[in-house]
Each structure stands twice: as structure tokens, then as C-alpha cells.
């Protein structure tokens, strides 16, 4: 009789556990459906309107350059374009040194497969954006609970900036997807020290750098964090994973640097760092200090360096020419350091809080400018739809920032830092630091780190004194993995 009673008790418990699992799966499916419907509906509406006038609503100056590079690749001409870089302004074939190959190769691949490279790329970007919403939701649900996962998924699904950028032929959407995927694999690698995860994370990170050079220093920063992590945890098995991540992140980068050295004549990933230092930071600081136009200052600095401005941007320079360009730029920055610091502060504020107007471009609505670069718009001349969209975008972004600061405050108060939050925070800061240089500061640059910021933001739902002890496996100060 006792045996039968015990059997019935065990059976009842198993049924109870099974019922809870079924209920949990139903709730998860419902949450996934909510996020999926939001993401698909908003992106579909925006895409249909954007495709109605694709040439005007999907193209920027950068878009034209990407498409030209893709067409030249597909036509067998190589990775380059015809530019007016000759001594007398003649147009010459110029191997590309500024743009990295990731995004043009994607466009060329879709053009080869479908015959409609632009349309296929836009569709791919929208699909990858939807996948990213679901992926972030599942990750946050696993780490911080159901509420955190649902909020994270909804925030990304309602991110009009990401939706608008996905409808433009720009590298930001692809870079964002590759960056977040690599960061998540790095976190998984930290949990278990799996070399295959480290290899995948490194390749994805390297691919993201070849898409946009803004992530060039991220492997070094992340590797340093991982080494500190391994030292604090006395986790020696993490060391091979750190090496694998670093090597495979810079492997494709080194390949492209070698290509530039052989084809272009300068061993560098991209001339964008030189452009940022010389044409943006130095020239803008001096222009603001003297109250003259940016273009006049660029020409003056180029004359001092003895290098034509077109060559600074588009062609390889000799070591001596590079030295002169750097010296002139650094000297201008030092002499006008107050102006430089002011412009850096303005650019940082613009990246973090400035409204992204490219969403309006994708929808065919008039853009609104706010005087960040000396321009302005009479708000009375702007359609109500444009104002409403920017207001909603600002509301979603503001909500994310409020929750993000709540998370950081809880981490300080509880003296606990989730591994996922740590890596997302380090990665976001690294990307934002390079994107906030004077002369840059475009709000669209923050789109790459919005998923990382959302993960940090929703962590506030799963951080409290109870979870700090009961979920110790998810936190930096845990004992899992120690030797």
C-alpha cells in the first residue's frame, strides 16, 4: 500500500512538472508571437512605402558608393571605382582604400543570385532585423526572466531607427547583426570556455570589422576583459578561448590589410582613420575656432602637409606623407583643444540622444534638422507625421536609457554584475567611443549598439537580492568554472 501511495505521489509531481513546462512553453510562444507580429507589421509597412520610390527613399551618398563597388566587383573590374584623383583632376581607376569589402560583397552576392541586389539586400536586412528581435528576446528571457525578454523584444520591434535604416542601402544593419551575434557567442564562451564558440565569435567579430571599421579595437578590448575575468576567476581554461577569439577576429582583418598593401600600396585596414583624424577632427576643430568653413580649413591643412585632399581620402600615402598628415592634424587639434573638446562633447550627445532622421527618408517624409551642424528647420513647416514618428522614436530610446541606468544602479547597489551585461556594456562603450569623434556624431551610428543597450536595460527586471544569490551561475562573482 505504501508503495502504491509513493508511486501516486511521484506521478502527481511529474504531472505537475509537466503541466508547468507546457504552460511555460505556451507563454513563451505567446510572447514570441507578440514580438513577431510587431516586428513584421511595422517593417512591412515601412518597406512597402520605401519600395514605392526606391531611388529616392533607399539611397544616400554612401549607398551609391556601396552599389558602385558591388557592380564593379560583379563585373570583374575589381574592388575599386573611377575617381578624379589624377594630378590635373583626371579620372583614374582607383582601388578602394576607404570602404571595407563586407557590405559591397553582400550586395554583389544578392545581385548575382537574384538580379536585384538592392531589393534583395533590403529584404535580407529586414529579415535579419526581425530575427535579431526574437534572438534578443530569448536571450534576455533566459538570463533575466520572462518580463525582461518580452520588454526587450518589444523595444527592438518598436525601434523605428532600426526599421528605417534597414530600408536603406547602408552597412549599419548588417554590422549591428554581426556585432550582437559575436558578443553573445563571446558570453557563451565565457560560460564554458568552448573553443568552437570562441572560433565562431572571432569570425563574426572579424566579419563585422570588415563591414564597418568602427569595431577595429573591440577584439583587443574584449580580450583584455576576458583575461582579467580569467585571472580573477582563476580559470586557466579560458586562456585558449581568448587566444582563439583574438586570432580569428583579426584573421580576416589581416587578410584585407595585406590586400591593401599589395593592391593599393599601403598596409592599412582603411583610410577612414586618417580621414577621421585629418578631415574631421582637426579640420572641424580649427574651423569652429576660427569661424570659417570646413572646406577652407581642409584645403589649408592639406597644403601645409603637402598632400592633396583627394589623396588623403582615396589613395595610398607613403610613410613620409602619412607622417606629415598626422603631424599637421595633431598639431591643429592641440592648438585648438578647447574647440576640439567642445565638438567631441556635442558629437557624443548627438550620437546618444540625437533624433535619427533617416527613418523619415525611408517613409518619404520631410526630414527635420535641429541645428547640430548649423542647420535648422521651422517646426511649423514639418508634417505632423514626421513629428509624431520622431517623438515616438525618442520615447522608445528614452525608455531604454532610463532602464539602463536602473540596471547600472542595481548592479552597484547589489555588487553584482551579470556576465552578459559586462560584455554588452564594454562592447557598446567601445563602439560609441569611436563613433562620437568630432566631425562624426551621426545618430545612426548608435543603431549598432541599441540591441546591446536593450539587453543591459532589461536586466533591471532580473536583478534583485534574491536572484543575486539564486542565479549565481550567471554572474561574474559566481564560482562556476573555477579550477
C-alpha positions as CSV (number, residue, x, y, z in Angstrom):
1,X,0.0,0.0,0.0
2,X,2.8,2.4,0.8
3,X,4.5,1.6,-2.5
4,X,1.3,2.5,-4.3
5,X,0.9,5.7,-2.4
6,X,4.5,6.7,-3.1
7,X,4.1,5.9,-6.8
8,X,1.0,8.0,-6.9
9,X,2.8,10.9,-5.2
10,X,5.7,10.7,-7.7
11,X,3.2,10.5,-10.6
12,X,1.3,13.6,-9.4
13,X,4.6,15.5,-9.0
14,X,5.6,14.5,-12.5
15,X,2.3,15.6,-13.9
16,X,2.6,18.9,-12.1
17,X,6.1,19.5,-13.5
18,X,4.9,18.6,-17.0
19,X,1.9,21.0,-16.7
20,X,4.3,23.8,-15.6
21,X,6.6,23.1,-18.6
22,X,3.6,23.1,-21.0
23,X,2.3,26.3,-19.5
24,X,5.7,28.0,-19.7
25,X,6.1,26.9,-23.3
26,X,2.7,28.4,-24.2
27,X,3.6,31.7,-22.5
28,X,6.9,31.8,-24.4
29,X,5.2,31.1,-27.7
30,X,2.6,33.8,-27.0
31,X,5.4,36.3,-26.2
32,X,7.3,35.3,-29.3
33,X,4.1,35.8,-31.4
34,X,3.6,39.3,-29.9
35,X,7.2,40.4,-30.8
36,X,7.0,38.7,-34.2
37,X,3.7,40.5,-35.1
38,X,5.0,43.8,-34.0
39,X,8.3,43.5,-35.9
40,X,6.8,42.1,-39.1
41,X,3.9,44.5,-39.3
42,X,6.0,47.7,-38.7
43,X,8.8,46.6,-41.0
44,X,6.3,45.6,-43.8
45,X,4.5,48.9,-43.7
46,X,7.8,50.8,-43.8
47,X,9.2,48.6,-46.6
48,X,6.2,48.9,-48.8
49,X,6.2,52.6,-48.6
50,X,10.0,52.7,-49.1
51,X,9.9,50.5,-52.2
52,X,7.3,52.8,-53.7
53,X,10.1,55.3,-54.6
54,X,13.2,53.2,-54.1
55,X,15.7,55.5,-55.8
56,X,14.8,58.5,-53.5
57,X,13.9,56.6,-50.4
58,X,16.6,53.9,-50.2
59,X,19.7,55.7,-51.4
60,X,22.2,58.0,-49.7
61,X,25.7,59.1,-50.9
62,X,27.1,56.1,-49.1
63,X,24.5,53.9,-50.7
64,X,25.7,55.0,-54.2
65,X,29.3,54.2,-53.3
66,X,28.4,50.7,-51.9
67,X,26.3,49.9,-55.0
68,X,29.1,51.1,-57.4
69,X,31.7,48.9,-55.6
70,X,29.3,45.9,-55.8
71,X,28.6,46.4,-59.5
72,X,32.4,46.7,-60.2
73,X,33.0,43.5,-58.3
74,X,30.3,41.7,-60.1
75,X,31.5,43.0,-63.5
76,X,35.0,41.6,-62.8
77,X,36.6,45.0,-62.6
78,X,37.8,44.6,-59.0
79,X,37.2,46.4,-55.8
80,X,37.6,49.9,-56.8
81,X,36.0,52.9,-58.7
82,X,36.9,55.6,-61.2
83,X,37.7,58.9,-59.3
84,X,39.2,62.2,-60.2
85,X,42.5,61.6,-58.4
86,X,44.9,62.4,-61.2
87,X,47.5,65.3,-60.9
88,X,45.2,67.5,-63.1
89,X,42.0,66.1,-61.8
90,X,41.8,63.4,-64.3
91,X,39.5,60.4,-63.6
92,X,41.5,57.3,-62.9
93,X,40.7,53.8,-61.8
94,X,41.4,53.7,-58.1
95,X,41.5,50.5,-55.9
96,X,39.2,51.2,-52.9
97,X,41.1,52.0,-49.7
98,X,38.3,53.7,-47.7
99,X,35.4,51.2,-47.8
100,X,35.8,47.7,-46.4
101,X,34.5,44.8,-48.5
102,X,31.9,43.3,-46.3
103,X,28.8,45.2,-47.4
104,X,29.6,45.6,-51.1
105,X,30.2,41.9,-51.3
106,X,26.8,41.2,-49.8
107,X,25.1,43.4,-52.4
108,X,27.1,41.8,-55.2
109,X,26.2,38.3,-53.9
110,X,22.5,39.1,-53.9
111,X,22.8,40.8,-57.3
112,X,24.4,37.7,-58.7
113,X,21.8,35.4,-57.1
114,X,18.6,37.4,-57.8
115,X,19.4,40.1,-60.4
116,X,18.0,42.7,-57.9
117,X,20.9,43.3,-55.5
118,X,19.4,46.4,-53.8
119,X,15.9,44.9,-53.3
120,X,17.2,41.6,-52.1
121,X,19.6,43.3,-49.7
122,X,16.8,45.4,-48.2
123,X,14.7,42.3,-47.7
124,X,17.6,40.5,-46.1
125,X,18.2,43.4,-43.7
126,X,14.6,43.5,-42.6
127,X,14.5,39.7,-42.0
128,X,17.8,39.8,-40.1
129,X,16.2,42.7,-38.0
130,X,13.2,40.5,-37.2
131,X,15.5,37.6,-36.3
132,X,17.5,39.9,-34.0
133,X,14.4,40.9,-32.2
134,X,13.5,37.3,-31.4
135,X,17.1,36.4,-30.6
136,X,17.4,39.2,-28.1
137,X,14.1,38.3,-26.5
138,X,15.1,34.7,-26.0
139,X,18.5,35.6,-24.6
140,X,17.0,38.1,-22.1
141,X,14.3,35.7,-21.1
142,X,16.8,33.0,-20.3
143,X,19.1,35.4,-18.3
144,X,16.6,37.8,-16.6
145,X,13.2,36.3,-16.8
146,X,10.0,36.4,-18.9
147,X,9.2,40.0,-18.4
148,X,12.7,41.1,-19.4
149,X,12.5,39.0,-22.6
150,X,9.2,40.4,-23.6
151,X,10.2,44.0,-22.9
152,X,13.5,43.6,-24.8
153,X,11.7,42.1,-27.8
154,X,9.1,44.8,-27.9
155,X,11.7,47.6,-27.6
156,X,13.6,46.3,-30.6
157,X,10.5,45.6,-32.6
158,X,9.4,49.2,-32.0
159,X,12.8,50.7,-32.8
160,X,11.9,52.9,-35.7
161,X,15.5,53.9,-36.2
162,X,16.5,50.3,-36.9
163,X,13.4,49.8,-39.2
164,X,14.3,52.9,-41.2
165,X,18.0,52.1,-41.5
166,X,17.1,48.5,-42.7
167,X,15.3,50.1,-45.6
168,X,18.4,51.9,-46.7
169,X,21.3,50.5,-48.6
170,X,23.7,51.2,-45.7
171,X,26.0,48.8,-43.7
172,X,24.6,49.7,-40.3
173,X,22.0,46.9,-40.1
174,X,24.4,44.1,-41.1
175,X,27.1,45.5,-38.8
176,X,24.6,45.5,-35.9
177,X,23.5,41.9,-36.5
178,X,27.1,40.6,-36.8
179,X,28.2,42.6,-33.7
180,X,25.4,41.3,-31.4
181,X,25.8,37.7,-32.6
182,X,29.6,37.8,-31.9
183,X,29.0,39.4,-28.4
184,X,26.5,36.7,-27.5
185,X,28.9,33.9,-28.6
186,X,31.7,35.5,-26.5
187,X,29.4,35.4,-23.5
188,X,28.6,31.8,-24.1
189,X,32.3,31.1,-24.5
190,X,33.0,32.8,-21.1
191,X,30.5,30.5,-19.5
192,X,32.0,27.3,-20.7
193,X,35.4,28.0,-22.4
194,X,34.2,26.2,-25.6
195,X,36.8,26.8,-28.3
196,X,34.3,26.3,-31.1
197,X,32.2,29.1,-29.7
198,X,35.3,31.2,-29.5
199,X,36.2,30.5,-33.1
200,X,32.6,31.4,-34.2
201,X,32.7,34.6,-32.1
202,X,36.0,35.6,-33.6
203,X,35.0,35.1,-37.2
204,X,31.7,37.0,-36.7
205,X,33.6,39.8,-35.0
206,X,36.2,39.9,-37.8
207,X,33.3,40.0,-40.4
208,X,31.7,42.9,-38.5
209,X,35.0,44.8,-38.7
210,X,35.2,44.2,-42.5
211,X,31.6,45.6,-42.7
212,X,32.4,48.7,-40.7
213,X,35.8,49.5,-39.2
214,X,34.2,51.0,-36.1
215,X,34.8,47.7,-34.3
216,X,38.6,47.5,-35.1
217,X,39.6,47.8,-31.4
218,X,36.8,45.7,-30.0
219,X,38.7,42.3,-30.1
220,X,41.6,43.8,-28.1
221,X,39.2,45.4,-25.5
222,X,37.2,42.2,-25.2
223,X,40.3,40.0,-25.0
224,X,41.7,42.2,-22.2
225,X,38.3,41.9,-20.3
226,X,38.4,38.1,-20.8
227,X,42.0,37.9,-19.5
228,X,41.1,39.9,-16.4
229,X,38.0,37.7,-16.0
230,X,40.1,34.5,-16.2
231,X,42.6,35.8,-13.7
232,X,40.0,36.8,-11.2
233,X,38.2,33.5,-11.6
234,X,41.5,31.5,-11.7
235,X,40.0,29.9,-14.7
236,X,43.0,28.8,-16.8
237,X,40.9,27.0,-19.4
238,X,39.6,30.4,-20.5
239,X,43.1,31.3,-22.0
240,X,42.9,29.2,-25.1
241,X,39.4,30.6,-25.8
242,X,40.7,34.2,-25.5
243,X,43.5,33.4,-28.0
244,X,41.1,31.8,-30.4
245,X,38.7,34.8,-30.3
246,X,41.5,37.3,-30.9
247,X,43.2,35.3,-33.7
248,X,40.1,34.6,-35.6
249,X,38.8,38.1,-35.2
250,X,41.9,39.6,-36.7
251,X,42.5,36.9,-39.3
252,X,40.1,38.3,-41.9
253,X,41.3,41.8,-41.0
254,X,44.9,41.0,-41.6
255,X,44.0,39.4,-44.9
256,X,42.4,42.7,-46.0
257,X,45.3,44.8,-44.7
258,X,47.7,42.6,-46.9
259,X,45.4,43.1,-49.9
260,X,45.5,46.9,-49.4
261,X,49.3,46.7,-49.2
262,X,49.6,44.7,-52.4
263,X,46.9,46.4,-54.5
264,X,46.8,49.9,-53.1
265,X,50.3,50.3,-51.8
266,X,49.5,51.0,-48.1
267,X,49.2,48.3,-45.4
268,X,46.1,49.6,-43.6
269,X,42.6,48.4,-42.9
270,X,41.0,51.6,-44.3
271,X,41.9,55.2,-44.8
272,X,38.9,56.1,-42.7
273,X,41.1,56.6,-39.6
274,X,43.2,59.1,-41.5
275,X,40.1,60.8,-42.7
276,X,38.7,61.0,-39.2
277,X,41.8,62.5,-37.8
278,X,42.7,64.9,-40.6
279,X,39.5,65.9,-42.4
280,X,37.1,65.7,-39.5
281,X,38.7,66.1,-36.0
282,X,41.5,68.5,-36.9
283,X,39.7,70.5,-39.7
284,X,36.4,70.8,-37.7
285,X,38.2,72.0,-34.5
286,X,40.1,74.6,-36.4
287,X,37.1,75.7,-38.5
288,X,35.0,76.2,-35.3
289,X,37.8,78.0,-33.6
290,X,38.3,80.4,-36.5
291,X,34.7,80.7,-37.6
292,X,35.5,79.7,-41.2
293,X,34.1,76.9,-43.5
294,X,35.2,73.3,-43.0
295,X,36.2,73.0,-46.7
296,X,38.6,76.0,-46.5
297,X,40.4,74.6,-43.4
298,X,40.7,71.2,-45.1
299,X,42.4,72.7,-48.1
300,X,44.7,74.8,-45.8
301,X,45.8,71.7,-43.8
302,X,46.3,69.7,-47.0
303,X,48.6,72.5,-48.3
304,X,50.6,72.5,-45.1
305,X,51.0,68.7,-45.2
306,X,51.8,68.9,-48.9
307,X,49.2,66.2,-49.8
308,X,46.2,66.9,-52.0
309,X,42.9,66.5,-50.0
310,X,41.6,63.9,-52.5
311,X,44.6,61.7,-52.0
312,X,44.2,61.9,-48.2
313,X,40.8,60.2,-48.6
314,X,41.0,57.9,-51.5
315,X,44.6,56.9,-52.3
316,X,47.5,55.3,-50.5
317,X,50.1,57.5,-49.0
318,X,53.8,56.9,-48.4
319,X,55.1,56.6,-44.8
320,X,56.5,60.1,-45.1
321,X,53.2,61.5,-46.3
322,X,51.3,59.7,-43.6
323,X,53.7,61.2,-41.0
324,X,53.2,64.7,-42.3
325,X,49.4,64.3,-42.3
326,X,49.4,63.0,-38.7
327,X,51.7,65.8,-37.5
328,X,49.6,68.5,-39.1
329,X,46.4,67.1,-37.8
330,X,47.6,66.5,-34.2
331,X,49.2,70.0,-34.1
332,X,45.9,71.6,-35.2
333,X,44.0,69.6,-32.5
334,X,46.4,70.6,-29.8
335,X,46.4,74.2,-30.7
336,X,42.6,74.2,-30.7
337,X,42.0,71.7,-27.9
338,X,39.1,73.6,-26.3
339,X,37.2,73.7,-29.6
340,X,38.1,70.0,-30.1
341,X,36.7,69.0,-26.7
342,X,33.6,71.1,-27.2
343,X,32.9,69.4,-30.6
344,X,33.6,66.0,-29.1
345,X,31.0,66.6,-26.4
346,X,28.4,67.8,-29.0
347,X,29.1,64.8,-31.2
348,X,28.8,62.4,-28.2
349,X,25.5,63.9,-27.2
350,X,24.2,63.8,-30.8
351,X,25.1,60.1,-31.1
352,X,23.4,59.2,-27.8
353,X,20.4,61.4,-27.9
354,X,20.0,63.0,-31.3
355,X,16.9,62.0,-33.4
356,X,17.6,59.8,-36.4
357,X,16.0,61.3,-39.5
358,X,16.8,58.6,-42.0
359,X,13.6,56.8,-40.9
360,X,11.7,59.8,-42.4
361,X,13.7,59.4,-45.6
362,X,12.6,55.8,-45.9
363,X,9.0,56.8,-45.4
364,X,9.2,59.6,-47.9
365,X,8.6,62.3,-45.2
366,X,10.4,65.6,-44.9
367,X,13.5,65.5,-42.7
368,X,13.8,67.6,-39.6
369,X,17.2,69.2,-38.6
370,X,18.0,70.6,-35.2
371,X,21.0,72.8,-35.6
372,X,23.7,70.2,-34.6
373,X,25.6,71.2,-37.7
374,X,24.5,74.7,-38.1
375,X,21.2,73.9,-39.8
376,X,17.6,74.4,-38.6
377,X,14.0,73.8,-39.6
378,X,10.9,75.7,-38.9
379,X,8.8,73.2,-37.0
380,X,5.6,74.8,-38.3
381,X,6.5,73.6,-41.8
382,X,7.0,70.0,-40.8
383,X,4.2,67.5,-41.3
384,X,2.6,66.1,-38.1
385,X,3.6,62.6,-39.2
386,X,7.3,63.5,-39.1
387,X,7.0,65.0,-35.7
388,X,4.9,62.0,-34.4
389,X,7.5,59.5,-35.6
390,X,10.4,61.3,-34.1
391,X,8.5,61.7,-30.9
392,X,7.8,58.0,-30.7
393,X,11.4,57.2,-31.6
394,X,12.6,59.5,-28.8
395,X,10.1,57.8,-26.3
396,X,11.4,54.3,-27.1
397,X,15.1,55.5,-26.8
398,X,14.4,57.4,-23.6
399,X,12.7,54.4,-22.0
400,X,15.7,52.2,-22.9
401,X,18.1,54.7,-21.3
402,X,16.0,55.0,-18.1
403,X,16.0,51.3,-17.6
404,X,19.7,51.1,-18.5
405,X,20.6,53.5,-15.7
406,X,18.3,51.5,-13.4
407,X,20.3,48.3,-14.2
408,X,23.6,50.0,-13.6
409,X,22.4,51.4,-10.3
410,X,21.2,48.0,-9.2
411,X,24.5,46.4,-10.2
412,X,26.3,48.9,-8.0
413,X,23.9,48.5,-5.1
414,X,23.9,44.7,-5.2
415,X,27.6,44.5,-6.1
416,X,26.8,42.0,-8.8
417,X,27.5,42.2,-12.5
418,X,25.9,39.7,-14.9
419,X,28.5,38.5,-17.4
420,X,26.1,39.3,-20.3
421,X,25.7,42.9,-19.0
422,X,29.5,43.3,-18.6
423,X,30.4,42.2,-22.2
424,X,27.4,44.2,-23.7
425,X,28.5,47.3,-21.8
426,X,32.2,47.0,-22.8
427,X,31.3,46.4,-26.4
428,X,28.8,49.3,-26.6
429,X,31.2,51.8,-25.0
430,X,34.0,50.8,-27.4
431,X,31.8,51.3,-30.5
432,X,30.3,54.5,-29.2
433,X,33.7,56.0,-28.3
434,X,34.9,55.6,-31.9
435,X,31.5,56.8,-33.3
436,X,31.5,60.0,-31.3
437,X,34.5,61.7,-32.8
438,X,34.3,65.4,-33.8
439,X,33.1,65.6,-37.4
440,X,31.2,62.3,-37.0
441,X,28.5,62.1,-34.3
442,X,25.8,60.9,-36.7
443,X,22.8,59.5,-34.6
444,X,22.6,56.5,-37.0
445,X,25.9,55.2,-35.6
446,X,24.2,54.3,-32.3
447,X,22.0,51.8,-34.1
448,X,24.8,49.2,-34.0
449,X,24.7,49.1,-30.2
450,X,21.0,49.5,-29.5
451,X,20.5,45.7,-29.0
452,X,23.4,45.7,-26.6
453,X,21.9,48.6,-24.7
454,X,18.5,47.0,-24.6
455,X,20.0,43.8,-23.1
456,X,21.6,45.9,-20.3
457,X,18.3,47.9,-19.9
458,X,16.0,44.9,-19.3
459,X,18.5,43.3,-16.9
460,X,16.9,45.5,-14.2
461,X,13.9,43.2,-14.2
462,X,16.1,40.2,-13.2
463,X,18.4,42.0,-10.7
464,X,17.5,41.8,-7.0
465,X,18.8,40.4,-3.8
466,X,17.1,37.0,-4.4
467,X,18.4,36.5,-7.9
468,X,21.9,37.7,-6.9
469,X,22.2,34.6,-4.8
470,X,19.9,32.1,-6.5
471,X,21.3,32.7,-10.0
472,X,24.9,32.9,-9.1
473,X,25.9,30.9,-12.2
474,X,25.1,33.9,-14.4
475,X,27.2,36.4,-12.5
476,X,30.9,37.4,-12.6
477,X,31.4,36.7,-8.9
478,X,30.0,33.1,-9.3
479,X,32.0,30.0,-8.6
480,X,31.2,28.1,-11.7
481,X,34.2,27.3,-13.9
482,X,36.8,27.9,-11.2
483,X,39.7,25.4,-11.2
